C-alpha cells in the first residue's frame, strides 16, 4: 500500500505513537513511515525457478553431462551460462533453507513441475527464488489480497529482477528476515487482472508457454492432464482461477497470422472491430514491461518525426535521447492503479479497419470485453499460462481491489 493509504488505515496507531513523544515528533514520524508491523512467518513456501539447465536434463535423461553439453552447444545454446544460472539458484535456495532452519520456520520447496494450490494455502509467506518469471508464476497462485509475497533474485548478474528484492539481499539472506521481524519493510498492493470467459469450449485445459514451448515441435506442457471426454452441460461462463499481475495478451498462436478481435470498452454498447498482431492489456506493474516495449519510441523514430516538423533545425543526439527517455518513462503508472491499460499491437489502419475509426491504439479503461474472431487464438496470462480462445468466445477483463497482490518491499 502507499504511504498515504497506510496512514489513513492506521490513523489510530499514528496518534498513539506520537502522543507520548511530542518533543521529538518529526524524528519519530520518519521512523514510523519506514516501518510496517513486525512480521515473522511460521510457514514459508519456496517457489524455486525451474532452470533451463534442469529442464534440459529432464528432457534428455539418458545423456551424460558431456553429451548434453555437446548437444546444447550444437543447437546454439550457451551451456556454461545455463549451468551458472542453475548453480546460482541452487546456492540461494540452499542458503534460504539454512536460514529458515535456524529460525525454526517450517518450509516447503516447489517449482513449476509440482505446483499445488494446497501448498499456497498452507504457507503464510510465499518466497519465489529466481527471476521475474518465477515471481509471476508464484503470484498467479495467490487468490486474495491477504497472502504476502517477497522474491529473491537468484542470479542478479544476468537478471534485472524488477519485481524482486534489490541484488544486495541475494548475498544477505538473514537480513531479509531480520527486517521483516522489526517491521522495516513496505507493502505494495499490486493490482491484478481478473479474466472471465464466456462461451463454448471454455473448460479446455490450459498449458504453460515456458520450457517445452522453447523447443521447436515440442508438445504443449499442460497444467493438468487433458480430458478426452469433457462433461456436458458445463456453465457457459467461467472465471479463470489465475490473476494476471503484468498483463493479459490475446492473439493468434501463429504470430504471422492477423488477429481479428471485437473490443468493447467500459459501458459501450457497440464493439470495435480490430485487426492487429495482438492485444496487450496491462496493469500498472506491467506498464514497465511488455506494454512499455510495445509503445516505446526509438531515437530513429524521434529523429524522423523532428525532421518532418522542422527540416532546417538539427537536433543533437542528446536532445533526441532525452525526448525518448521522457516519453518512454511517461508510459509507466502506479502498480496500485485500478485501471486497465490496453495496447493494440501493430493495429491495421485502412479505409476499412478499424471500425469505428475513433479507436486509439492505446488507452485506459475500467472494463474490457473481447470477442474472438480468430482461427486459433489464446489468452496468455503473464506470458506463462495460455487458454484457447476460440472464434465466438468472449473474455471480460477487470481489476478488483480484493484481487490485489500483497507484495512486501525492502529498500537498499
SEKETOR-234552 format. One record per residue (C-alpha): residue in one letter; residue number from 1; x, y, z. Coordinates in steps of 0.001 Angstrom, whole numbers, plus 524288, in hexadecimal, padded with zeros to 5 digits. Layout:
N
rec type: A seq: NUM u: X v: Y w: Z
...
//
This chain:
412
rec type: X seq: 1 u: 80000 v: 80000 w: 80000
rec type: X seq: 2 u: 8048F v: 80E04 w: 7FE49
rec type: X seq: 3 u: 8090B v: 81641 w: 809BB
rec type: X seq: 4 u: 7FC7C v: 81E29 w: 8096B
rec type: X seq: 5 u: 7F3FC v: 81206 w: 8097C
rec type: X seq: 6 u: 7FC16 v: 80CD7 w: 814AD
rec type: X seq: 7 u: 7F9EC v: 81944 w: 81C98
rec type: X seq: 8 u: 7EB78 v: 8199C w: 8199E
rec type: X seq: 9 u: 7E8F5 v: 80B80 w: 81D67
rec type: X seq: 10 u: 7F10E v: 80C41 w: 829C9
rec type: X seq: 11 u: 7EE5D v: 81A10 w: 82E77
rec type: X seq: 12 u: 7EB8C v: 8154C w: 83C39
rec type: X seq: 13 u: 7F913 v: 80F3C w: 83CE7
rec type: X seq: 14 u: 7FF24 v: 81BFB w: 83862
rec type: X seq: 15 u: 7F89A v: 823D6 w: 8433B
rec type: X seq: 16 u: 7FC60 v: 819F8 w: 84D91
rec type: X seq: 17 u: 80A41 v: 819FD w: 84879
rec type: X seq: 18 u: 80BBC v: 828DA w: 84884
rec type: X seq: 19 u: 804E1 v: 82CE4 w: 8552F
rec type: X seq: 20 u: 80F48 v: 828B8 w: 85F0F
rec type: X seq: 21 u: 81A62 v: 82DEE w: 856A1
rec type: X seq: 22 u: 81675 v: 83BCF w: 8535F
rec type: X seq: 23 u: 82434 v: 84112 w: 85581
rec type: X seq: 24 u: 82977 v: 83901 w: 84A3F
rec type: X seq: 25 u: 81DF1 v: 83878 w: 840EE
rec type: X seq: 26 u: 82514 v: 8395C w: 833FE
rec type: X seq: 27 u: 82F49 v: 82EF8 w: 836CF
rec type: X seq: 28 u: 8252E v: 82570 w: 83BEB
rec type: X seq: 29 u: 81BFC v: 827B8 w: 83073
rec type: X seq: 30 u: 8271F v: 8250F w: 82702
rec type: X seq: 31 u: 82A0F v: 81877 w: 82E2B
rec type: X seq: 32 u: 81BC6 v: 81481 w: 82DAE
rec type: X seq: 33 u: 81ADD v: 816BD w: 81F16
rec type: X seq: 34 u: 82610 v: 80D55 w: 81CAD
rec type: X seq: 35 u: 81FB3 v: 80261 w: 82440
rec type: X seq: 36 u: 81483 v: 7F8EB w: 82315
rec type: X seq: 37 u: 8107C v: 7EFFC w: 82E39
rec type: X seq: 38 u: 8199F v: 7E4F6 w: 831E0
rec type: X seq: 39 u: 81816 v: 7D8F2 w: 82955
rec type: X seq: 40 u: 81DFF v: 7CBC1 w: 82CE9
rec type: X seq: 41 u: 818CF v: 7C12C w: 823C2
rec type: X seq: 42 u: 815FA v: 7B3B2 w: 8293A
rec type: X seq: 43 u: 814EE v: 7AC6A w: 81C44
rec type: X seq: 44 u: 81C56 v: 7B080 w: 81001
rec type: X seq: 45 u: 819C5 v: 7AB18 w: 80274
rec type: X seq: 46 u: 825DB v: 7AC00 w: 7F9E4
rec type: X seq: 47 u: 8226B v: 7AC7E w: 7EB74
rec type: X seq: 48 u: 82F4F v: 7A952 w: 7E4D6
rec type: X seq: 49 u: 832B2 v: 7AC6E w: 7D6D1
rec type: X seq: 50 u: 83246 v: 7A0C3 w: 7CDAB
rec type: X seq: 51 u: 83F0F v: 7A3A4 w: 7C6D4
rec type: X seq: 52 u: 8412A v: 7A16F w: 7B86D
rec type: X seq: 53 u: 84C8D v: 79883 w: 7BBE0
rec type: X seq: 54 u: 843F0 v: 79036 w: 7C4B0
rec type: X seq: 55 u: 83965 v: 78F99 w: 7BA4B
rec type: X seq: 56 u: 84325 v: 78AFA w: 7B019
rec type: X seq: 57 u: 8480D v: 78087 w: 7B98D
rec type: X seq: 58 u: 83A22 v: 77BB0 w: 7BB3D
rec type: X seq: 59 u: 8380E v: 77BFA w: 7ACA5
rec type: X seq: 60 u: 8445B v: 77410 w: 7A9C3
rec type: X seq: 61 u: 84571 v: 76A9C w: 7B555
rec type: X seq: 62 u: 84E07 v: 760CD w: 7AE21
rec type: X seq: 63 u: 858C7 v: 76A48 w: 7AA47
rec type: X seq: 64 u: 86560 v: 76BAE w: 7B1E7
rec type: X seq: 65 u: 86972 v: 7795F w: 7B5ED
rec type: X seq: 66 u: 87330 v: 77A2E w: 7AAB2
rec type: X seq: 67 u: 86907 v: 77567 w: 7A0FA
rec type: X seq: 68 u: 85F17 v: 77F4D w: 7A5F9
rec type: X seq: 69 u: 86921 v: 78A23 w: 7A512
rec type: X seq: 70 u: 86C6A v: 78679 w: 79714
rec type: X seq: 71 u: 85E1B v: 78598 w: 7930D
rec type: X seq: 72 u: 85AA8 v: 792C6 w: 7990A
rec type: X seq: 73 u: 86644 v: 79985 w: 792AC
rec type: X seq: 74 u: 862B2 v: 79324 w: 785C6
rec type: X seq: 75 u: 85555 v: 799B1 w: 786DD
rec type: X seq: 76 u: 85BBC v: 7A6B7 w: 7897A
rec type: X seq: 77 u: 85870 v: 7A6FE w: 79802
rec type: X seq: 78 u: 861FB v: 7AC6B w: 7A204
rec type: X seq: 79 u: 86495 v: 7A0A2 w: 7AAB4
rec type: X seq: 80 u: 86D96 v: 7A7E3 w: 7B41B
rec type: X seq: 81 u: 863C0 v: 7B2ED w: 7B632
rec type: X seq: 82 u: 8589B v: 7A948 w: 7B89D
rec type: X seq: 83 u: 860C1 v: 7A1AB w: 7C25F
rec type: X seq: 84 u: 86525 v: 7AE17 w: 7C95B
rec type: X seq: 85 u: 85715 v: 7B2AF w: 7CAD5
rec type: X seq: 86 u: 852F7 v: 7A555 w: 7CFD3
rec type: X seq: 87 u: 85DE9 v: 7A4C1 w: 7D9E3
rec type: X seq: 88 u: 85B37 v: 7B2BA w: 7DE6C
rec type: X seq: 89 u: 84CDC v: 7AFA8 w: 7E0D6
rec type: X seq: 90 u: 8506C v: 7A31C w: 7E7D2
rec type: X seq: 91 u: 85A04 v: 7AA47 w: 7F0B2
rec type: X seq: 92 u: 8500F v: 7B4C2 w: 7F46E
rec type: X seq: 93 u: 8459C v: 7AA7E w: 7F6D7
rec type: X seq: 94 u: 84ED1 v: 7A2DE w: 7FFCC
rec type: X seq: 95 u: 8527D v: 7AF18 w: 8076B
rec type: X seq: 96 u: 84437 v: 7B2DA w: 80942
rec type: X seq: 97 u: 840F0 v: 7A566 w: 80EB2
rec type: X seq: 98 u: 84C5F v: 7A631 w: 81833
rec type: X seq: 99 u: 847BF v: 7B364 w: 81D11
rec type: X seq: 100 u: 839CA v: 7AE63 w: 81EB4
rec type: X seq: 101 u: 83EB6 v: 7A298 w: 8266B
rec type: X seq: 102 u: 8463E v: 7AB78 w: 82FB7
rec type: X seq: 103 u: 83A03 v: 7B3C0 w: 8319B
rec type: X seq: 104 u: 8319D v: 7A799 w: 833F6
rec type: X seq: 105 u: 828C2 v: 7AB45 w: 828A8
rec type: X seq: 106 u: 821E9 v: 7A04C w: 82152
rec type: X seq: 107 u: 823CA v: 7A02D w: 812A9
rec type: X seq: 108 u: 8207D v: 798E3 w: 80640
rec type: X seq: 109 u: 82739 v: 799AB w: 7F8FE
rec type: X seq: 110 u: 81FDF v: 7988F w: 7EC1F
rec type: X seq: 111 u: 82211 v: 79C88 w: 7DDFA
rec type: X seq: 112 u: 81A69 v: 79D30 w: 7D151
rec type: X seq: 113 u: 819C9 v: 78E51 w: 7D078
rec type: X seq: 114 u: 81269 v: 78BF5 w: 7DD1B
rec type: X seq: 115 u: 80A11 v: 79801 w: 7DFBC
rec type: X seq: 116 u: 7FF0F v: 79529 w: 7E934
rec type: X seq: 117 u: 7F4B7 v: 79EA0 w: 7EE29
rec type: X seq: 118 u: 7F4EB v: 79833 w: 7FB99
rec type: X seq: 119 u: 80321 v: 79C1A w: 7FD8D
rec type: X seq: 120 u: 7FFC6 v: 7AA59 w: 7FB51
rec type: X seq: 121 u: 7F46C v: 7A94D w: 804DF
rec type: X seq: 122 u: 7FD93 v: 7A310 w: 80EEC
rec type: X seq: 123 u: 807D2 v: 7ADDD w: 80EB4
rec type: X seq: 124 u: 8070E v: 7BB47 w: 81509
rec type: X seq: 125 u: 8121C v: 7C08D w: 80C6D
rec type: X seq: 126 u: 814D5 v: 7BD7D w: 7FE2A
rec type: X seq: 127 u: 8233D v: 7BE84 w: 7FAA4
rec type: X seq: 128 u: 826A4 v: 7BD1E w: 7EC25
rec type: X seq: 129 u: 83525 v: 7BB21 w: 7E948
rec type: X seq: 130 u: 8393E v: 7BDC4 w: 7DB4C
rec type: X seq: 131 u: 835A6 v: 7C8ED w: 7D235
rec type: X seq: 132 u: 82982 v: 7D0C6 w: 7CF0C
rec type: X seq: 133 u: 823AC v: 7C4FF w: 7C807
rec type: X seq: 134 u: 8242D v: 7BCF7 w: 7D481
rec type: X seq: 135 u: 81E16 v: 7C82D w: 7DC25
rec type: X seq: 136 u: 8130D v: 7C91B w: 7D22C
rec type: X seq: 137 u: 810D5 v: 7BA75 w: 7D2BB
rec type: X seq: 138 u: 80FA5 v: 7BAE6 w: 7E18A
rec type: X seq: 139 u: 806BF v: 7C6C8 w: 7E13D
rec type: X seq: 140 u: 7FD73 v: 7BFB3 w: 7D7F6
rec type: X seq: 141 u: 7FAD5 v: 7B5CC w: 7E2C2
rec type: X seq: 142 u: 7F700 v: 7BFD3 w: 7ED11
rec type: X seq: 143 u: 7E875 v: 7C2D8 w: 7EC7D
rec type: X seq: 144 u: 7E62F v: 7CDD5 w: 7F65A
rec type: X seq: 145 u: 7EC6D v: 7DA22 w: 7FBC6
rec type: X seq: 146 u: 7F052 v: 7D428 w: 808DC
rec type: X seq: 147 u: 7FB6C v: 7CAD2 w: 80572
rec type: X seq: 148 u: 8089E v: 7D207 w: 80541
rec type: X seq: 149 u: 8132D v: 7CF65 w: 7FB3A
rec type: X seq: 150 u: 82166 v: 7D385 w: 7FA98
rec type: X seq: 151 u: 82B1D v: 7CF18 w: 7F048
rec type: X seq: 152 u: 839CF v: 7CCC0 w: 7EFEF
rec type: X seq: 153 u: 8418A v: 7CEAE w: 7E361
rec type: X seq: 154 u: 849C7 v: 7C25F w: 7E27E
rec type: X seq: 155 u: 852AB v: 7C759 w: 7D79A
rec type: X seq: 156 u: 85303 v: 7D650 w: 7D782
rec type: X seq: 157 u: 85EFF v: 7D62C w: 7CEB4
rec type: X seq: 158 u: 85647 v: 7D207 w: 7C355
rec type: X seq: 159 u: 84874 v: 7D541 w: 7C80B
rec type: X seq: 160 u: 84319 v: 7E2E9 w: 7CA7A
rec type: X seq: 161 u: 838C6 v: 7DDEF w: 7D3F7
rec type: X seq: 162 u: 82FB5 v: 7E9B0 w: 7D3D1
rec type: X seq: 163 u: 825D5 v: 7E2CA w: 7DCA8
rec type: X seq: 164 u: 8300D v: 7DD52 w: 7E5EC
rec type: X seq: 165 u: 83812 v: 7E274 w: 7F13A
rec type: X seq: 166 u: 8441B v: 7EABA w: 7EE02
rec type: X seq: 167 u: 85028 v: 7E29C w: 7EA3F
rec type: X seq: 168 u: 8570B v: 7E50F w: 7F747
rec type: X seq: 169 u: 84D7A v: 7DBD4 w: 7FE19
rec type: X seq: 170 u: 85189 v: 7D066 w: 7F58B
rec type: X seq: 171 u: 85E1C v: 7D052 w: 7FD75
rec type: X seq: 172 u: 85793 v: 7D41F w: 80A41
rec type: X seq: 173 u: 84C54 v: 7CAA6 w: 80C73
rec type: X seq: 174 u: 84BBE v: 7CBC5 w: 81B68
rec type: X seq: 175 u: 849E6 v: 7DA89 w: 81A51
rec type: X seq: 176 u: 83D03 v: 7D85F w: 8131F
rec type: X seq: 177 u: 836D6 v: 7D177 w: 81EAB
rec type: X seq: 178 u: 83D05 v: 7DADD w: 8286B
rec type: X seq: 179 u: 836A0 v: 7E665 w: 82187
rec type: X seq: 180 u: 82991 v: 7DF6E w: 820C0
rec type: X seq: 181 u: 82A55 v: 7DCC0 w: 82F5A
rec type: X seq: 182 u: 82CC6 v: 7EAFA w: 83317
rec type: X seq: 183 u: 8231C v: 7F029 w: 8290E
rec type: X seq: 184 u: 82CEA v: 7F6B9 w: 81FFF
rec type: X seq: 185 u: 82522 v: 7F41D w: 813AE
rec type: X seq: 186 u: 81A1B v: 7F9CF w: 80BB4
rec type: X seq: 187 u: 80E4C v: 7F3CE w: 80524
rec type: X seq: 188 u: 80A3A v: 7F621 w: 7F70C
rec type: X seq: 189 u: 7FC8F v: 7F189 w: 7F3A8
rec type: X seq: 190 u: 7FF19 v: 7EE3D w: 7E56D
rec type: X seq: 191 u: 7F2C6 v: 7EE05 w: 7DD13
rec type: X seq: 192 u: 7EFE7 v: 7E1AA w: 7D550
rec type: X seq: 193 u: 7E6F4 v: 7DE76 w: 7C9F0
rec type: X seq: 194 u: 7DB53 v: 7D573 w: 7CBB8
rec type: X seq: 195 u: 7D760 v: 7CE19 w: 7BF61
rec type: X seq: 196 u: 7C9C9 v: 7C878 w: 7BD29
rec type: X seq: 197 u: 7C74C v: 7C02D w: 7B10C
rec type: X seq: 198 u: 7B9E0 v: 7BE90 w: 7AAE2
rec type: X seq: 199 u: 7B5DE v: 7B4D5 w: 7A063
rec type: X seq: 200 u: 7B852 v: 7A6E3 w: 79C21
rec type: X seq: 201 u: 7C4FE v: 79F46 w: 79DF9
rec type: X seq: 202 u: 7C91D v: 7A7EC w: 7A953
rec type: X seq: 203 u: 7CC57 v: 79C33 w: 7B1E4
rec type: X seq: 204 u: 7D7E5 v: 79790 w: 7A9CB
rec type: X seq: 205 u: 7E42D v: 794E7 w: 7B1B4
rec type: X seq: 206 u: 7EDEA v: 7A041 w: 7B15D
rec type: X seq: 207 u: 7FC43 v: 79E2E w: 7AE53
rec type: X seq: 208 u: 80927 v: 7A470 w: 7B1F4
rec type: X seq: 209 u: 81039 v: 7ACA7 w: 7A7DE
rec type: X seq: 210 u: 81D6B v: 7AA89 w: 7AE6B
rec type: X seq: 211 u: 827B9 v: 79FD5 w: 7AD95
rec type: X seq: 212 u: 82191 v: 79683 w: 7A3BA
rec type: X seq: 213 u: 81D15 v: 7A1F2 w: 79B9F
rec type: X seq: 214 u: 82B54 v: 7A53A w: 7992E
rec type: X seq: 215 u: 82D6D v: 79897 w: 791CD
rec type: X seq: 216 u: 82910 v: 798AA w: 783A6
rec type: X seq: 217 u: 81EBF v: 78E56 w: 78185
rec type: X seq: 218 u: 81DEB v: 78B8D w: 79001
rec type: X seq: 219 u: 81132 v: 78757 w: 79627
rec type: X seq: 220 u: 80924 v: 790B9 w: 79E4C
rec type: X seq: 221 u: 80BF3 v: 79083 w: 7ACE1
rec type: X seq: 222 u: 7FE30 v: 78FB6 w: 7B275
rec type: X seq: 223 u: 7FA96 v: 79480 w: 7C012
rec type: X seq: 224 u: 7F307 v: 787D2 w: 7C1E6
rec type: X seq: 225 u: 7F08D v: 77B72 w: 7BA26
rec type: X seq: 226 u: 7E765 v: 77ED0 w: 7AECC
rec type: X seq: 227 u: 7DAB0 v: 7774B w: 7AFA6
rec type: X seq: 228 u: 7D609 v: 770B5 w: 7A342
rec type: X seq: 229 u: 7C7D4 v: 77110 w: 7A75E
rec type: X seq: 230 u: 7C41A v: 77E53 w: 7ACD2
rec type: X seq: 231 u: 7B76D v: 77DAC w: 7B4C8
rec type: X seq: 232 u: 7AB93 v: 7836D w: 7AE0B
rec type: X seq: 233 u: 7A2F7 v: 78E3F w: 7B342
rec type: X seq: 234 u: 7AE38 v: 795BE w: 7B969
rec type: X seq: 235 u: 7ABB7 v: 7A43B w: 7BC2F
rec type: X seq: 236 u: 7ADB3 v: 7AD88 w: 7B0CA
rec type: X seq: 237 u: 7B4C2 v: 7B73A w: 7B993
rec type: X seq: 238 u: 7C17D v: 7B4BA w: 7C097
rec type: X seq: 239 u: 7C9F5 v: 7BD5B w: 7C916
rec type: X seq: 240 u: 7D7F9 v: 7B8FA w: 7C6C2
rec type: X seq: 241 u: 7DEC6 v: 7B45D w: 7D333
rec type: X seq: 242 u: 7EADD v: 7BCAA w: 7D093
rec type: X seq: 243 u: 7ECCB v: 7CB4D w: 7D1D6
rec type: X seq: 244 u: 7F62C v: 7D28C w: 7C8DA
rec type: X seq: 245 u: 7FFF7 v: 7DB66 w: 7CFA7
rec type: X seq: 246 u: 80699 v: 7E0CF w: 7C371
rec type: X seq: 247 u: 7FD84 v: 7DF40 w: 7B7E6
rec type: X seq: 248 u: 7F3D6 v: 7D731 w: 7B03B
rec type: X seq: 249 u: 7F7A5 v: 7D559 w: 7A205
rec type: X seq: 250 u: 7EDFD v: 7D099 w: 797B0
rec type: X seq: 251 u: 7F1DA v: 7CCB6 w: 789E4
rec type: X seq: 252 u: 7F29E v: 7C1CC w: 77FF7
rec type: X seq: 253 u: 7FC34 v: 7B778 w: 7848C
rec type: X seq: 254 u: 802CB v: 7B811 w: 77739
rec type: X seq: 255 u: 808EC v: 7C584 w: 77831
rec type: X seq: 256 u: 8092F v: 7C7C3 w: 7696E
rec type: X seq: 257 u: 7FA58 v: 7C6CE w: 768BF
rec type: X seq: 258 u: 7F228 v: 7D324 w: 76A8C
rec type: X seq: 259 u: 7EA3A v: 7D360 w: 7771C
rec type: X seq: 260 u: 7DC14 v: 7D7B9 w: 77546
rec type: X seq: 261 u: 7D558 v: 7DC53 w: 781A3
rec type: X seq: 262 u: 7C8ED v: 7E362 w: 785A4
rec type: X seq: 263 u: 7CB94 v: 7ECDF w: 790E1
rec type: X seq: 264 u: 7C1F8 v: 7F3CC w: 799CA
rec type: X seq: 265 u: 7C67C v: 7FD84 w: 7A41D
rec type: X seq: 266 u: 7BFA0 v: 8002E w: 7B10C
rec type: X seq: 267 u: 7B102 v: 802A5 w: 7AEAC
rec type: X seq: 268 u: 7B177 v: 803E5 w: 79FE3
rec type: X seq: 269 u: 7A62F v: 7FD98 w: 79886
rec type: X seq: 270 u: 7AD86 v: 7FA35 w: 78C18
rec type: X seq: 271 u: 7B9ED v: 7F2CF w: 7892A
rec type: X seq: 272 u: 7C5E7 v: 7F800 w: 781F9
rec type: X seq: 273 u: 7CAB1 v: 7EE90 w: 77788
rec type: X seq: 274 u: 7D990 v: 7EE53 w: 77786
rec type: X seq: 275 u: 7E3D8 v: 7E714 w: 76FCB
rec type: X seq: 276 u: 7F17E v: 7E6EE w: 77590
rec type: X seq: 277 u: 7FC7D v: 7DE42 w: 77A38
rec type: X seq: 278 u: 7F6A7 v: 7DD43 w: 787C8
rec type: X seq: 279 u: 7F0CF v: 7E442 w: 7936E
rec type: X seq: 280 u: 7F88E v: 7E6E7 w: 79FE1
rec type: X seq: 281 u: 7F09D v: 7EACA w: 7ABE3
rec type: X seq: 282 u: 7F969 v: 7EF1F w: 7B6EB
rec type: X seq: 283 u: 7F991 v: 7F2CC w: 7C54C
rec type: X seq: 284 u: 801E6 v: 7FD80 w: 7CB3E
rec type: X seq: 285 u: 80BE6 v: 7F311 w: 7CEA1
rec type: X seq: 286 u: 80C06 v: 7EE82 w: 7C08A
rec type: X seq: 287 u: 80D20 v: 7FC5D w: 7BB47
rec type: X seq: 288 u: 81BD4 v: 7FB3B w: 7BD12
rec type: X seq: 289 u: 81C6A v: 7EE86 w: 7B584
rec type: X seq: 290 u: 8164A v: 7E9D5 w: 7A8BB
rec type: X seq: 291 u: 80CF0 v: 7F55C w: 7A7E1
rec type: X seq: 292 u: 81883 v: 7FEAF w: 7A865
rec type: X seq: 293 u: 81FEF v: 7F6E1 w: 79E20
rec type: X seq: 294 u: 81458 v: 7F78E w: 794DB
rec type: X seq: 295 u: 81298 v: 8063E w: 7961D
rec type: X seq: 296 u: 82068 v: 80B60 w: 79830
rec type: X seq: 297 u: 82650 v: 8141B w: 78DBB
rec type: X seq: 298 u: 83424 v: 812A7 w: 78894
rec type: X seq: 299 u: 83DD5 v: 81D86 w: 78557
rec type: X seq: 300 u: 83BF7 v: 81A6A w: 776EF
rec type: X seq: 301 u: 82D3C v: 81CE4 w: 777A2
rec type: X seq: 302 u: 82EF5 v: 82982 w: 77F49
rec type: X seq: 303 u: 8395F v: 82E38 w: 775C4
rec type: X seq: 304 u: 83086 v: 82B89 w: 76A1C
rec type: X seq: 305 u: 82500 v: 832BC w: 7704E
rec type: X seq: 306 u: 82D35 v: 83E87 w: 7740F
rec type: X seq: 307 u: 832C4 v: 83F36 w: 76650
rec type: X seq: 308 u: 82508 v: 83FD1 w: 760C3
rec type: X seq: 309 u: 820E8 v: 84A48 w: 76A8A
rec type: X seq: 310 u: 82CC6 v: 852F8 w: 7685F
rec type: X seq: 311 u: 8359F v: 84FB0 w: 75D0E
rec type: X seq: 312 u: 83EE7 v: 85B0D w: 75FB8
rec type: X seq: 313 u: 841D6 v: 85880 w: 76DFC
rec type: X seq: 314 u: 84B60 v: 84E0E w: 7721A
rec type: X seq: 315 u: 84900 v: 84727 w: 77EE7
rec type: X seq: 316 u: 8545C v: 84178 w: 78681
rec type: X seq: 317 u: 85519 v: 83340 w: 78A51
rec type: X seq: 318 u: 85388 v: 83783 w: 79879
rec type: X seq: 319 u: 846E5 v: 83ED9 w: 79546
rec type: X seq: 320 u: 84155 v: 83301 w: 78E5F
rec type: X seq: 321 u: 84579 v: 829EC w: 79952
rec type: X seq: 322 u: 83EE9 v: 8329D w: 7A38D
rec type: X seq: 323 u: 8324B v: 832CA w: 79BB1
rec type: X seq: 324 u: 8325D v: 823F1 w: 79AE5
rec type: X seq: 325 u: 83513 v: 8225C w: 7A96C
rec type: X seq: 326 u: 82A8C v: 82C1E w: 7AD49
rec type: X seq: 327 u: 82022 v: 8261C w: 7A498
rec type: X seq: 328 u: 82377 v: 817F6 w: 7A7A1
rec type: X seq: 329 u: 8238C v: 81A6A w: 7B644
rec type: X seq: 330 u: 81656 v: 82136 w: 7B53A
rec type: X seq: 331 u: 81072 v: 81414 w: 7B16C
rec type: X seq: 332 u: 81268 v: 80F02 w: 7BF4A
rec type: X seq: 333 u: 807A7 v: 810A6 w: 7C969
rec type: X seq: 334 u: 80525 v: 80C58 w: 7D76C
rec type: X seq: 335 u: 804CB v: 7FDD9 w: 7DAA4
rec type: X seq: 336 u: 7F929 v: 800A7 w: 7E388
rec type: X seq: 337 u: 7F113 v: 80751 w: 7D8EB
rec type: X seq: 338 u: 7E408 v: 8006C w: 7D6E3
rec type: X seq: 339 u: 7E31D v: 80381 w: 7C85C
rec type: X seq: 340 u: 7E60C v: 7FA89 w: 7BCF5
rec type: X seq: 341 u: 7EF7E v: 7FF9D w: 7B2CA
rec type: X seq: 342 u: 7EE30 v: 7F9D2 w: 7A52C
rec type: X seq: 343 u: 7F730 v: 7FA12 w: 79960
rec type: X seq: 344 u: 7F351 v: 7F4F6 w: 78BF9
rec type: X seq: 345 u: 7FFD3 v: 7EFFB w: 785DA
rec type: X seq: 346 u: 8020D v: 7F371 w: 7778B
rec type: X seq: 347 u: 7F3D9 v: 7F76B w: 77573
rec type: X seq: 348 u: 7F052 v: 7F6DE w: 76705
rec type: X seq: 349 u: 7EB3A v: 80409 w: 76269
rec type: X seq: 350 u: 7E4A8 v: 80458 w: 75526
rec type: X seq: 351 u: 7D85B v: 80A3E w: 74F66
rec type: X seq: 352 u: 7D128 v: 7FE6D w: 754ED
rec type: X seq: 353 u: 7D77B v: 7FBB3 w: 76246
rec type: X seq: 354 u: 7D636 v: 7FEA5 w: 76D41
rec type: X seq: 355 u: 7C7B1 v: 800E3 w: 76E71
rec type: X seq: 356 u: 7C43B v: 80A99 w: 77397
rec type: X seq: 357 u: 7D010 v: 81307 w: 77054
rec type: X seq: 358 u: 7D076 v: 81A01 w: 77D70
rec type: X seq: 359 u: 7D779 v: 80F0C w: 784A7
rec type: X seq: 360 u: 7E512 v: 81323 w: 78992
rec type: X seq: 361 u: 7EF7D v: 80870 w: 789A4
rec type: X seq: 362 u: 7F1C3 v: 809ED w: 7984A
rec type: X seq: 363 u: 7EA61 v: 80F5C w: 7A3E7
rec type: X seq: 364 u: 7E415 v: 80CE4 w: 7B128
rec type: X seq: 365 u: 7D73F v: 80698 w: 7B4E9
rec type: X seq: 366 u: 7D0CB v: 80013 w: 7C094
rec type: X seq: 367 u: 7CB0C v: 7F47D w: 7B968
rec type: X seq: 368 u: 7CE59 v: 7EE5C w: 7AC5C
rec type: X seq: 369 u: 7C62F v: 7E432 w: 7A53B
rec type: X seq: 370 u: 7CCB0 v: 7DCB5 w: 79A24
rec type: X seq: 371 u: 7C5F4 v: 7D38D w: 79097
rec type: X seq: 372 u: 7CEA1 v: 7CA9D w: 7889A
rec type: X seq: 373 u: 7CDC1 v: 7CAAA w: 779D7
rec type: X seq: 374 u: 7DA4A v: 7C2B2 w: 778FB
rec type: X seq: 375 u: 7DD74 v: 7B590 w: 77305
rec type: X seq: 376 u: 7E65F v: 7B020 w: 77DB4
rec type: X seq: 377 u: 7E867 v: 7BA5B w: 7884D
rec type: X seq: 378 u: 7EC50 v: 7B9E3 w: 7968F
rec type: X seq: 379 u: 7EAF2 v: 7C247 w: 7A2AE
rec type: X seq: 380 u: 7F841 v: 7C2AF w: 7A951
rec type: X seq: 381 u: 7F97F v: 7C6EF w: 7B784
rec type: X seq: 382 u: 80696 v: 7CCE2 w: 7BB53
rec type: X seq: 383 u: 80D40 v: 7C639 w: 7AFE6
rec type: X seq: 384 u: 80C0C v: 7B920 w: 7B6B5
rec type: X seq: 385 u: 7FE57 v: 7B32D w: 7B6CD
rec type: X seq: 386 u: 7F6D6 v: 7B205 w: 7A9FF
rec type: X seq: 387 u: 7E868 v: 7AF4F w: 7A7B0
rec type: X seq: 388 u: 7E290 v: 7AC3F w: 79A4D
rec type: X seq: 389 u: 7DA3E v: 7B7A6 w: 7959E
rec type: X seq: 390 u: 7D1B2 v: 7B228 w: 78AD7
rec type: X seq: 391 u: 7C986 v: 7B9B6 w: 780F3
rec type: X seq: 392 u: 7BD67 v: 7BF65 w: 78768
rec type: X seq: 393 u: 7C291 v: 7BDF2 w: 79543
rec type: X seq: 394 u: 7C286 v: 7CA3C w: 79DAF
rec type: X seq: 395 u: 7CB5F v: 7CEA6 w: 7A8B3
rec type: X seq: 396 u: 7C8C9 v: 7D95A w: 7B2AE
rec type: X seq: 397 u: 7D49B v: 7DFBE w: 7B912
rec type: X seq: 398 u: 7D337 v: 7E794 w: 7C5B5
rec type: X seq: 399 u: 7DB14 v: 7EBED w: 7D188
rec type: X seq: 400 u: 7D551 v: 7EA5B w: 7DF30
rec type: X seq: 401 u: 7DBD5 v: 7EF69 w: 7EBB0
rec type: X seq: 402 u: 7D9DB v: 7E261 w: 7F28B
rec type: X seq: 403 u: 7E20B v: 7DBA9 w: 7E806
rec type: X seq: 404 u: 7EE1C v: 7E3E7 w: 7EAEB
rec type: X seq: 405 u: 7FB08 v: 7DD57 w: 7EE22
rec type: X seq: 406 u: 80120 v: 7E08D w: 7FB68
rec type: X seq: 407 u: 80F52 v: 7E276 w: 7F771
rec type: X seq: 408 u: 81958 v: 7E521 w: 8021E
rec type: X seq: 409 u: 8244D v: 7EE89 w: 7FEAD
rec type: X seq: 410 u: 83141 v: 7F0D1 w: 805A2
rec type: X seq: 411 u: 83989 v: 7FC23 w: 800E1
rec type: X seq: 412 u: 84856 v: 7FC47 w: 7FFA0
//
